[in-house]
Amino acid sequence: MMISEMKVKIKESSLVKPAEKDPSRSWSTIPLSNLDQLYNEGRSTLLYFYNNNSSSSSSVDDHLLNLKEALAKTLVLYYPVAGRLSRAENGGEERLEIKCNDEGVLFVVGETKSHIEDLGDFTNSSLIISNLIPPPSHYSAGISSFPLMAFQVTYFGCGGISLSVGGEHRAFDGHSAINIIKSWSEIFRGQPNTITPYFDRTLLNPRNPPKIMFDHTKEYQLPNQPKSIVDEQNFKVVILKVTKDQLNKLKNKAKELVNNNNNKYFSTFCIMSGLIWKCACIARALPKDQETRLFFNVDGRSRLQPPLPRGYFGNVVFDAMAEALAGDIQSKPLWYAVGLVHESLMSRDDDYLRLLIF
């Protein structure tokens, strides 16, 4: 039975700073790219849960010490993460940058008597989960007042652990955050680092002169455009499970289509996105002549030419969209919707994405 309330006691809140200081980078700055600055103020969060099946006799204090020491070493590699956002004048224009001042990241430790299994399937646990995440930053004392990353380790009564990882989205994207977590894990385990971070954001400088080739107005709103209002009370979170057997049947059907049309490849993402799109149109009983759009994100690291380094640190996530009439999505075979998603993905090439780096 899922609980309706979970009390988390905060045991510690501190800043973790790089284990070593490099005078050559002290107070250096990293300007944010135009793509970084498309994101509004706010932090995106990942939440991990670990069941403790280990027979290790190490104490919580030892575990925390090892975690923080490994994180401090990770920040030597990813030193901009320990910095702060600041504003700078550039040719009369105010722009954001990261000031690499080694002030550190936020590290919070909490404990609860609840068990991980008490969270159920997570469909109705958003308020409960908020206790496992450090409070969001509102920059009441300015943007330089809050760390670029915030972590919270919470110990459960069952022996399990949760780890929340929050990052300032204007500074980097989810791919970059996962690289940090991967390096942290490798250092914690005493393994060699497999990802070298790359901080030079001039790779995403805009074209000079600009070259207009596509219309992006349907995917991106300009700052002065009114935003659409969504009534969240009309939404309900549900989990619909797709079995491995069901997914394999869809993949096998897709392979048959590929064999008949060699210039197409339907990935798992395209198949599942098309399926969700079709089901949503049917469930909502949309009028046949209503235009419907499916929005999703595309990582541009491998799509830009030349491809960005694997460890590029920053935002390289682009919005993408497929559109059609609801009646076509509802009545035509699933592969019609899947094909539209596929075509949208394939069109996001270097020329298309470079235009967004205005």
Salt bridges, closest charged atoms under 4 A:
GLU12 OE2 - LYS68 NZ 2.58
ASP36 OD2 - ARG201 NH1 2.49
GLU93 OE2 - ARG95 NH1 3.84
GLU94 OE1 - ARG87 NH1 3.78
GLU103 OE1 - ARG84 NE 3.49
GLU111 OE2 - LYS11 NZ 3.85
GLU168 OE2 - ARG170 NE 2.99
ASP173 OD2 - ARG301 NH1 2.96
GLU219 OE1 - HIS216 ND1 3.69
GLU219 OE2 - ARG348 NH2 2.03
ASP245 OD2 - LYS249 NZ 3.61
GLU256 OE1 - LYS253 NZ 3.68
GLU291 OE1 - ARG293 NH2 3.10
ASP299 OD2 - HIS175 ND1 3.12
ASP299 OD1 - ARG301 NH1 3.13
GLU323 OE2 - LYS218 NZ 3.17
GLU323 OE1 - ARG293 NE 3.50
ASP350 OD1 - ARG354 NE 3.22
ASP351 OD1 - ARG207 NH2 2.99
